[in-house]
Amino acid sequence: FFHNNGKENYYNRIIWRKSDLENITTLDDAFEGITHVYHCAGYISFKKSNSKKLFDANYKATSNIVNFCINKKIKKLAYVSSIASLGEDESNYIYNDKKRTSYSYSKYLAEIEVLRGIEEGLPSVIINPGIIWGKCTRNSPQSKFEEMLEGFFCFYTKGKSGFVDILDVVELLIALMNSSISNERFVLVSENISYYSVLKRLKEKSHLKVFLLPLAKFWVYVLWVFDNLFSFLKFKNKTISFAFIKSIYSTKEYNGNKIIRFFPNFRYRKIF
């Protein structure tokens, strides 16, 4: 199963049903005849002004899905969360307001809803992928990094994060759903890579002449001051938070080896 290069077209086998995950009246049709649920939907933003949208899209939508899964007696739920919800290590969550972005808090609340479902008898698994690498849409992380290299200069912070290939995420999610594994959480990280290394490798791969320049934390705090000032004067919505600044300079490393204990034949793909 793992790293199967077959080209079966699963896309054409999908039956599409459109619904609003925040509106429970539209979910009945989506759950008709369903026995297993993959909850992969979510909203990503690190703008302070998008806090309510993040809360609604990530927490409320997950709460609705969990409730439907319980009421419809769904056999298993697989939820895609994020390493952003984690605390100082993989067994803890982030509780301190100053240490979390609105995005990380919304994913934390969503996981709490899945845990509530488990307590009410809903078999579930949670995965916490790192930055999912794979050029699938223009809004994907890989595309965003590539966009940063389109100018003459490219600024980067001296932080790092965990990365994982999108194909690994999909394969492991399906494998977990098809297994007897339940009520477990897995961090999915292939490599911990600095943002500089990611940009450097993309630059070399694309043979670009862009200059990579480090961005000192001081200048980000200057931007934070102006961001708050313009927000106070009603010129724009607040964008930058202390938690966001901390996150882009974080050098925390993540361990994705737990999944290998459950699937000994699995090996992560290299990001580059």
SEZA-814146 format. One record per atom (N, C-alpha, C): residue number from 1; x, y, z. Coordinates in steps of 0.001 Angstrom, whole numbers, plus 500000, padded with zeros to 6 digits. Layout:
REM SEZA-814146
   fikol       c1       c2       c3
     NUM        X        Y        Z
...
This chain:
REM SEZA-814146
   fikol       c1       c2       c3
       1   500826   498790   500000
       1   500000   500000   500000
       1   500858   501257   500000
       2   501862   501307   500892
       2   502670   502505   501010
       2   503540   502717   499769
       3   503521   503975   499292
       3   504292   504393   498117
       3   503881   503619   496862
       4   502608   503305   496786
       4   502072   502647   495600
       4   501995   503671   494470
       5   502638   503377   493361
       5   502686   504318   492250
       5   501601   504063   491207
       6   500615   503284   491564
       6   499527   503029   490629
       6   498786   504302   490276
       7   498212   504338   489088
       7   497581   505560   488601
       7   496065   505428   488531
       8   495498   504660   489421
       8   494041   504523   489429
       8   493412   505890   489683
       9   492428   506243   488906
       9   491821   507561   489007
       9   490693   507550   490040
      10   491065   507809   491287
      10   490070   507841   492355
      10   489166   509067   492249
      11   489689   510133   491650
      11   488931   511378   491570
      11   487585   511168   490894
      12   487572   510363   489826
      12   486336   510138   489078
      12   485353   509239   489821
      13   485789   508668   490933
      13   484895   507806   491716
      13   484215   508572   492845
      14   484558   509841   492977
      14   484000   510652   494067
      14   482599   511138   493707
      15   481669   511000   494646
      15   480329   511585   494514
      15   480333   512869   495333
      16   480196   514016   494666
      16   480305   515310   495333
      16   478950   515742   495891
      17   478957   516139   497159
      17   477759   516695   497790
      17   478160   517989   498489
      18   477600   519073   498055
      18   477967   520378   498588
      18   477157   520696   499837
      19   477859   521155   500894
      19   477157   521545   502116
      19   478010   522555   502872
      20   477390   523200   503822
      20   478068   524165   504685
      20   478297   523514   506040
      21   479542   523269   506381
      21   479851   522545   507619
      21   479443   523326   508858
      22   479248   524632   508720
      22   478833   525443   509865
      22   477319   525498   510002
      23   476613   524941   509014
      23   475154   524958   509016
      23   474642   523522   509055
      24   474139   523107   510215
      24   473781   521700   510405
      24   472629   521267   509497
      25   471831   522222   509029
      25   470692   521844   508183
      25   471158   521355   506815
      26   472388   521668   506428
      26   472886   521253   505113
      26   473705   519963   505179
      27   473880   519419   506379
      27   474755   518262   506535
      27   474041   516926   506384
      28   472720   516923   506478
      28   471979   515662   506390
      28   472271   514914   505098
      29   472231   515620   503981
      29   472470   514979   502681
      29   473900   514456   502594
      30   474837   515199   503149
      30   476248   514798   503075
      30   476500   513501   503839
      31   475722   513257   504882
      31   475929   512070   505713
      31   475063   510887   505281
      32   474257   511057   504258
      32   473371   509978   503830
      32   474175   508798   503290
      33   473979   507629   503886
      33   474648   506411   503434
      33   476128   506338   503772
      34   476597   507187   504666
      34   478020   507251   505004
      34   478314   506413   506251
      35   479427   505679   506219
      35   479819   504879   507383
      35   481143   505350   507994
      36   482006   505995   507185
      36   483300   506470   507666
      36   483493   507916   507209
      37   484087   508728   508061
      37   484224   510162   507771
      37   485677   510603   507879
      38   486176   511226   506813
      38   487465   511923   506840
      38   487164   513416   506964
      39   487559   514011   508060
      39   487331   515455   508231
      39   488640   516185   507934
      40   488775   516651   506702
      40   489999   517323   506245
      40   489799   518822   506058
      41   488564   519287   506211
      41   488280   520700   505962
      41   488845   521567   507077
      42   489235   522762   506711
      42   489745   523694   507706
      42   490097   525017   507071
      43   490246   526021   507903
      43   490621   527352   507426
      43   491940   527724   508073
      44   492889   528208   507250
      44   494205   528589   507747
      44   494411   530081   507556
      45   494720   530768   508631
      45   495074   532181   508572
      45   495804   532529   509860
      46   496796   533389   509747
      46   497516   533847   510940
      46   497239   535316   511224
      47   496214   535860   510542
      47   495818   537234   510790
      47   494969   537310   512049
      48   495302   538243   512909
      48   494556   538414   514149
      48   493089   538731   513867
      49   492840   539452   512781
      49   491482   539882   512463
      49   490590   538733   512011
      50   491166   537577   511709
      50   490374   536431   511243
      50   490031   535446   512353
      51   490156   535888   513592
      51   489934   534984   514732
      51   488552   534348   514720
      52   487517   535147   514480
      52   486157   534596   514488
      52   485953   533610   513346
      53   486471   533949   512170
      53   486329   533053   511018
      53   487031   531726   511290
      54   488198   531782   511931
      54   488928   530564   512289
      54   488135   529741   513297
      55   487560   530424   514292
      55   486769   529751   515319
      55   485579   529031   514698
      56   484883   529720   513802
      56   483695   529132   513168
      56   484064   527976   512240
      57   485082   528187   511389
      57   485421   527197   510366
      57   486094   525958   510943
      58   486879   526133   511985
      58   487628   524995   512533
      58   486941   524366   513745
      59   486520   525178   514695
      59   485909   524625   515902
      59   484430   524266   515702
      60   483612   525230   515274
      60   482175   524978   515148
      60   481883   523893   514117
      61   482590   523950   512982
      61   482362   522941   511939
      61   482710   521549   512443
      62   483820   521434   513186
      62   484217   520131   513728
      62   483215   519645   514759
      63   482716   520558   515578
      63   481695   520190   516565
      63   480462   519635   515874
      64   480041   520268   514781
      64   478876   519779   514029
      64   479138   518396   513442
      65   480314   518196   512890
      65   480643   516910   512277
      65   480676   515809   513330
      66   481283   516105   514473
      66   481322   515113   515556
      66   479911   514756   516003
      67   479048   515747   516155
      67   477668   515483   516567
      67   476941   514614   515542
      68   477133   514896   514264
      68   476502   514088   513218
      68   477057   512670   513221
      69   478358   512545   513416
      69   478962   511207   513459
      69   478378   510373   514594
      70   478161   511014   515730
      70   477586   510300   516878
      70   476135   509917   516591
      71   475366   510888   516097
      71   473938   510646   515846
      71   473696   509639   514721
      72   474585   509654   513722
      72   474439   508747   512581
      72   475160   507417   512791
      73   475750   507270   513983
      73   476449   506029   514349
      73   477559   505692   513328
      74   478345   506701   512994
      74   479469   506525   512073
      74   480487   505569   512707
      75   481036   504674   511893
      75   481944   503651   512408
      75   483309   504214   512809
      76   483763   505265   512097
      76   485069   505823   512437
      76   485213   507221   511841
      77   485858   508097   512606
      77   486169   509453   512165
      77   487682   509641   512144
      78   488203   510184   511045
      78   489623   510539   510957
      78   489713   512046   510781
      79   490384   512717   511712
      79   490439   514175   511695
      79   491851   514670   511402
      80   491953   515600   510440
      80   493241   516208   510095
      80   493388   517504   510875
      81   494270   517490   511874
      81   494536   518688   512662
      81   495832   519318   512179
      82   496697   519729   513072
      82   497943   520406   512696
      82   498904   520365   513867
      83   500207   520430   513575
      83   501180   520540   514663
      83   501026   521880   515378
      84   500289   522820   514775
      84   500077   524124   515406
      84   499304   524007   516712
      85   498538   522930   516868
      85   497733   522776   518085
      85   498547   522252   519262
      86   499773   521804   518995
      86   500571   521155   520030
      86   501248   522161   520950
      87   501568   521705   522180
      87   502289   522523   523139
      87   503779   522302   523036
      88   504430   522240   524174
      88   505884   522119   524192
      88   506366   520773   523669
      89   505525   519748   523725
      89   505868   518479   523086
      89   504593   517859   522545
      90   504734   516689   521920
      90   503618   516095   521205
      90   502501   515580   522104
      91   502740   515516   523403
      91   501712   515004   524315
      91   500938   516121   524991
      92   501285   517381   524690
      92   500637   518510   525345
      92   500041   519464   524328
      93   499083   520270   524803
      93   498479   521295   523984
      93   498968   522674   524433
      94   498670   523694   523626
      94   499004   525071   523974
      94   497809   525680   524706
      95   498039   526176   525922
      95   496957   526790   526677
      95   497141   528300   526829
      96   498397   528749   526952
      96   498678   530145   527204
      96   498333   531003   525986
      97   497501   532043   526184
      97   497087   532904   525078
      97   498265   533525   524345
      98   499319   533882   525072
      98   500457   534553   524455
      98   501295   533607   523605
      99   501093   532314   523764
      99   501901   531340   523037
      99   501190   530766   521820
     100   499951   531152   521597
     100   499215   530525   520513
     100   498644   531575   519567
     101   498597   531210   518310
     101   497894   532035   517332
     101   496415   531656   517358
     102   495600   532476   516747
     102   494171   532157   516669
     102   493967   530851   515912
     103   494810   530613   514914
     103   494716   529366   514157
     103   495005   528158   515041
     104   496100   528225   515806
     104   496464   527083   516649
     104   495391   526828   517707
     105   494810   527905   518247
     105   493774   527735   519262
     105   492519   527105   518657
     106   492174   527510   517422
     106   490982   526948   516791
     106   491161   525455   516506
     107   492384   525037   516136
     107   492644   523617   515891
     107   492658   522835   517209
     108   493157   523472   518265
     108   493118   522851   519588
     108   491672   522594   520017
     109   490809   523592   519842
     109   489398   523431   520205
     109   488733   522347   519369
     110   489114   522281   518093
     110   488553   521246   517219
     110   488942   519855   517708
     111   490198   519698   518125
     111   490641   518402   518652
     111   489888   518040   519925
     112   489622   519031   520748
     112   488847   518774   521972
     112   487474   518218   521619
     113   486882   518705   520531
     113   485587   518181   520095
     113   485697   516728   519652
     114   486776   516393   518960
     114   486979   514996   518554
     114   487174   514119   519789
     115   487912   514614   520766
     115   488103   513868   522013
     115   486777   513689   522743
     116   485914   514708   522656
     116   484575   514570   523244
     116   483819   513443   522546
     117   483939   513386   521222
     117   483291   512317   520474
     117   483784   510949   520904
     118   485092   510848   521130
     118   485662   509578   521599
     118   485050   509185   522938
     119   484914   510166   523824
     119   484311   509900   525134
     119   482866   509428   524996
     120   482197   509852   523935
     120   480801   509461   523716
     120   480681   508221   522833
     121   481822   507554   522591
     121   481781   506268   521897
     121   482070   506306   520419
     122   482565   507430   519897
     122   482872   507538   518480
     122   484337   507159   518229
     123   484609   506017   517578
     123   485997   505646   517268
     123   486629   506704   516361
     124   487791   507205   516742
     124   488409   508300   515994
     124   489923   508207   516022
     125   490541   508805   515010
     125   491984   509020   515007
     125   492231   510475   514623
     126   493280   511049   515171
     126   493667   512427   514866
     126   495084   512411   514325
     127   495307   513126   513231
     127   496679   513300   512758
     127   497046   514771   512860
     128   498302   515020   513228
     128   498838   516378   513331
     128   499988   516524   512339
     129   499669   516821   511075
     129   500737   516959   510092
     129   501516   518253   510310
     130   502792   518223   509892
     130   503546   519454   509824
     130   503092   520234   508600
     131   503938   521121   508096
     131   503623   521833   506858
     131   503533   520809   505735
     132   502356   520700   505126
     132   502121   519664   504117
     132   502714   520122   502791
     133   503698   519359   502307
     133   504473   519752   501139
     133   503978   519046   499898
     134   503669   519812   498883
     134   503188   519259   497627
     134   502489   520354   496858
     135   502849   520538   495612
     135   502292   521624   494821
     135   500993   521177   494191
     136   499901   521352   494940
     136   498604   520920   494428
     136   497721   522104   494063
     137   497824   523207   494781
     137   497054   524411   494464
     137   497953   525628   494638
     138   497498   526764   494155
     138   498283   527990   494285
     138   498371   528435   495745
     139   497453   527986   496568
     139   497465   528365   497981
     139   498202   527356   498852
     140   498808   526337   498255
     140   499524   525341   499039
     140   500797   525951   499618
     141   501315   525403   500740
     141   502559   525933   501321
     141   503709   525980   500328
     142   503849   524938   499503
     142   504940   524935   498538
     142   504804   526109   497564
     143   503588   526357   497087
     143   503364   527472   496167
     143   503661   528805   496837
     144   503299   528923   498123
     144   503560   530164   498851
     144   505054   530419   498986
     145   505823   529366   499298
     145   507279   529523   499373
     145   507853   529916   498021
     146   507334   529322   496961
     146   507826   529642   495620
     146   507503   531081   495238
     147   506338   531574   495677
     147   505973   532965   495407
     147   506939   533928   496086
     148   507455   533541   497244
     148   508392   534401   497962
     148   509674   534627   497166
     149   509987   533712   496258
     149   511232   533790   495495
     149   511063   534527   494168
     150   509892   535102   493941
     150   509630   535723   492650
     150   510264   537103   492508
     151   510655   537744   493619
     151   511259   539073   493550
     151   512777   539018   493461
     152   513400   540187   493601
     152   514860   540282   493552
     152   515469   539915   494913
     153   514732   540264   495984
     153   515142   539918   497345
     153   514067   539040   497980
     154   514503   538148   498848
     154   513567   537309   499604
     154   514021   537280   501056
     155   513158   537734   501956
     155   513485   537759   503370
     155   512981   536487   504051
     156   513748   536002   505009
     156   513370   534807   505747
     156   513689   534998   507226
     157   512974   534264   508077
     157   513271   534284   509511
     157   514141   533075   509855
     158   514785   533143   510990
     158   515682   532065   511389
     158   514935   530991   512182
     159   513744   530704   511748
     159   512963   529658   512378
     159   512967   528386   511552
     160   512276   527372   512057
     160   512143   526103   511341
     160   510803   525488   511687
     161   510439   524459   510958
     161   509192   523760   511254
     161   509286   522333   510738
     162   508282   521541   511072
     162   508205   520177   510577
     162   507489   520152   509234
     163   507985   519325   508316
     163   507398   519197   506979
     163   507039   517732   506725
     164   506018   517529   505883
     164   505623   516179   505503
     164   505037   516221   504100
     165   505329   515197   503302
     165   504830   515126   501932
     165   503326   514846   501938
     166   502607   515497   501035
     166   501156   515346   500980
     166   500743   513898   500709
     167   501548   513169   499918
     167   501217   511776   499627
     167   501332   510904   500875
     168   502294   511215   501742
     168   502411   510488   503010
     168   501184   510726   503882
     169   500718   511972   503913
     169   499535   512306   504719
     169   498327   511520   504221
     170   498113   511504   502919
     170   496955   510804   502345
     170   497048   509308   502596
     171   498204   508718   502333
     171   498365   507269   502508
     171   498160   506859   503969
     172   498735   507630   504884
     172   498615   507282   506306
     172   497186   507480   506805
     173   496521   508497   506306
     173   495141   508735   506722
     173   494245   507565   506299
     174   494435   507103   505076
     174   493656   505955   504583
     174   494023   504692   505363
     175   495325   504500   505607
     175   495771   503313   506343
     175   495202   503295   507754
     176   495163   504443   508406
     176   494602   504530   509758
     176   493104   504238   509744
     177   492423   504760   508740
     177   490985   504519   508649
     177   490685   503042   508424
     178   491488   502382   507620
     178   491240   500975   507287
     178   491762   500005   508347
     179   492426   500535   509364
     179   493001   499686   510405
     179   492067   499597   511607
     180   492481   498799   512572
     180   491718   498698   513830
     180   492182   499742   514837
     181   493121   500595   514443
     181   493654   501623   515343
     181   492589   502680   515598
     182   492394   502999   516851
     182   491386   503994   517206
     182   491812   504737   518460
     183   491246   505939   518596
     183   491483   506763   519785
     183   492966   507053   519992
     184   493667   507315   518894
     184   495099   507644   518923
     184   495326   508939   518147
     185   496436   509604   518482
     185   496833   510829   517793
     185   498259   510669   517292
     186   498512   511134   516052
     186   499818   510930   515441
     186   500353   512239   514860
     187   501560   512593   515241
     187   502275   513693   514603
     187   502905   513143   513325
     188   502628   513776   512192
     188   503189   513339   510912
     188   504203   514381   510436
     189   505466   514078   510666
     189   506555   514972   510253
     189   507685   514131   509703
     190   508060   514406   508472
     190   509164   513710   507841
     190   510500   514318   508237
     191   510596   515653   508149
     191   511848   516349   508439
     191   511555   517677   509117
     192   512469   518092   509995
     192   512431   519435   510554
     192   513433   520274   509765
     193   512936   521285   509064
     193   513762   522041   508132
     193   513639   523533   508418
     194   514749   524243   508369
     194   514717   525693   508551
     194   514100   526339   507315
     195   513483   527496   507525
     195   512881   528209   506399
     195   513955   528619   505383
     196   515138   528941   505874
     196   516236   529289   504966
     196   516576   528106   504057
     197   516652   526902   504639
     197   516992   525716   503848
     197   515930   525436   502794
     198   514657   525626   503159
     198   513581   525401   502197
     198   513717   526362   501019
     199   513907   527647   501323
     199   514030   528648   500264
     199   515283   528417   499427
     200   516368   528027   500092
     200   517621   527787   499372
     200   517470   526620   498396
     201   516820   525540   498855
     201   516645   524381   497983
     201   515714   524692   496812
     202   514652   525459   497074
     202   513752   525848   495993
     202   514463   526762   495002
     203   515289   527658   495527
     203   516054   528569   494673
     203   517000   527798   493758
     204   517702   526820   494334
     204   518637   526019   493544
     204   517901   525169   492518
     205   516766   524625   492939
     205   515989   523766   492043
     205   515472   524547   490833
     206   515100   525813   491060
     206   514534   526640   489997
     206   515578   527503   489301
     207   516842   527432   489760
     207   517951   528202   489173
     207   517659   529701   489183
     208   517146   530178   490315
     208   516812   531591   490455
     208   517997   532376   491004
     209   518033   533677   490723
     209   519126   534547   491160
     209   518750   535405   492372
     210   517602   535139   492956
     210   517115   535944   494074
     210   518073   535887   495257
     211   518207   537012   495977
     211   519049   537087   497166
     211   518222   536759   498406
     212   518721   535837   499234
     212   518045   535462   500478
     212   518629   536278   501624
     213   517786   537054   502287
     213   518246   537949   503351
     213   517526   537630   504653
     214   518271   537485   505773
     214   517620   537211   507063
     214   516836   538418   507552
     215   515690   538161   508156
     215   514848   539216   508704
     215   514963   539201   510226
     216   515614   540226   510777
     216   515808   540299   512228
     216   514472   540465   512933
     217   514356   539851   514100
     217   513101   539914   514843
     217   512727   541358   515188
     218   513730   542221   515371
     218   513491   543630   515693
     218   512568   544282   514675
     219   512820   544027   513381
     219   512022   544661   512338
     219   510596   544115   512299
     220   510423   542876   512699
     220   509065   542324   512765
     220   508286   542994   513890
     221   508963   543287   515002
     221   508296   544014   516093
     221   507967   545444   515678
     222   508816   546045   514859
     222   508502   547367   514315
     222   507224   547295   513483
     223   507120   546256   512642
     223   505908   546056   511850
     223   504691   545856   512752
     224   504919   545134   513871
     224   503824   544910   514829
     224   503318   546220   515403
     225   504233   547142   515727
     225   503853   548445   516275
     225   502998   549217   515266
     226   503460   549262   514009
     226   502702   549979   512980
     226   501373   549291   512689
     227   501368   547967   512726
     227   500139   547209   512507
     227   499099   547572   513561
     228   499526   547658   514814
     228   498612   548023   515894
     228   498171   549479   515792
     229   499088   550349   515380
     229   498757   551765   515244
     229   497712   551978   514156
     230   497935   551370   512984
     230   496980   551525   511887
     230   495643   550887   512219
     231   495693   549801   512984
     231   494451   549161   513411
     231   493692   550073   514373
     232   494408   550702   515302
     232   493788   551621   516269
     232   493154   552813   515556
     233   493793   553281   514482
     233   493285   554426   513716
     233   492233   554012   512685
     234   491879   552730   512677
     234   490839   552190   511790
     234   491229   552214   510308
     235   492551   552233   510033
     235   492997   552188   508646
     235   493011   550760   508096
     236   493163   549779   508981
     236   493232   548382   508570
     236   492923   547496   509763
     237   492634   546224   509494
     237   492441   545264   510573
     237   493777   544789   511108
     238   493793   544404   512372
     238   495034   543920   512994
     238   495438   542598   512358
     239   496728   542478   512034
     239   497225   541297   511341
     239   498203   540494   512183
     240   499150   541164   512823
     240   500273   540482   513481
     240   500031   540368   514977
     241   500311   539186   515526
     241   500225   538962   516969
     241   501583   538520   517500
     242   501773   538641   518828
     242   503013   538169   519440
     242   503204   536673   519194
     243   502103   535940   519236
     243   502175   534490   519033
     243   502655   534163   517626
     244   502211   534940   516652
     244   502653   534715   515276
     244   504151   534986   515132
     245   504618   536069   515747
     245   506048   536395   515700
     245   506859   535272   516321
     246   506376   534779   517462
     246   507077   533678   518129
     246   507117   532444   517241
     247   506016   532171   516535
     247   505927   530947   515732
     247   506888   530972   514547
     248   507068   532145   513905
     248   507911   532179   512707
     248   509400   532196   513047
     249   509709   532398   514346
     249   511111   532329   514775
     249   511400   531077   515609
     250   510381   530248   515780
     250   510547   529044   516593
     250   511479   528037   515920
     251   512327   527396   516726
     251   513214   526340   516212
     251   512836   524984   516806
     252   511608   524889   517280
     252   511117   523648   517869
     252   511120   522519   516840
     253   511475   521317   517274
     253   511486   520155   516386
     253   510380   519179   516773
     254   509853   518491   515775
     254   508750   517557   515974
     254   509188   516152   515600
     255   508655   515193   516342
     255   509003   513792   516121
     255   507804   513062   515532
     256   507962   512574   514299
     256   506863   511880   513632
     256   507019   510372   513606
     257   507794   509824   514545
     257   508108   508393   514499
     257   507052   507484   515129
     258   506095   508050   515850
     258   505085   507193   516497
     258   504343   506348   515463
     259   504043   506932   514309
     259   503269   506217   513294
     259   504007   504972   512803
     260   505347   505011   512824
     260   506137   503865   512344
     260   506009   502677   513290
     261   505750   502941   514565
     261   505527   501838   515513
     261   504255   501078   515168
     262   503290   501772   514579
     262   502019   501141   514210
     262   502073   500566   512796
     263   502898   501173   511927
     263   503068   500687   510556
     263   504562   500534   510282
     264   505164   499415   510704
     264   506623   499230   510605
     264   507164   499316   509186
     265   506346   499051   508183
     265   506820   499086   506794
     265   506779   500486   506180
     266   506233   501429   506912
     266   506110   502779   506362
     266   507416   503545   506502
     267   507762   504297   505448
     267   508902   505211   505481
     267   508480   506537   504850
     268   508792   507618   505535
     268   508458   508934   504998
     268   509212   509230   503708
     269   508568   509915   502805
     269   509242   510431   501623
     269   510132   511610   502007
     270   511185   511830   501248
     270   512022   512998   501426
     270   511281   514220   500882
     271   511444   515341   501540
     271   510807   516554   501078
     271   511503   517081   499823
     272   512827   516972   499796
     272   513607   517388   498610
     272   514455   516220   498131
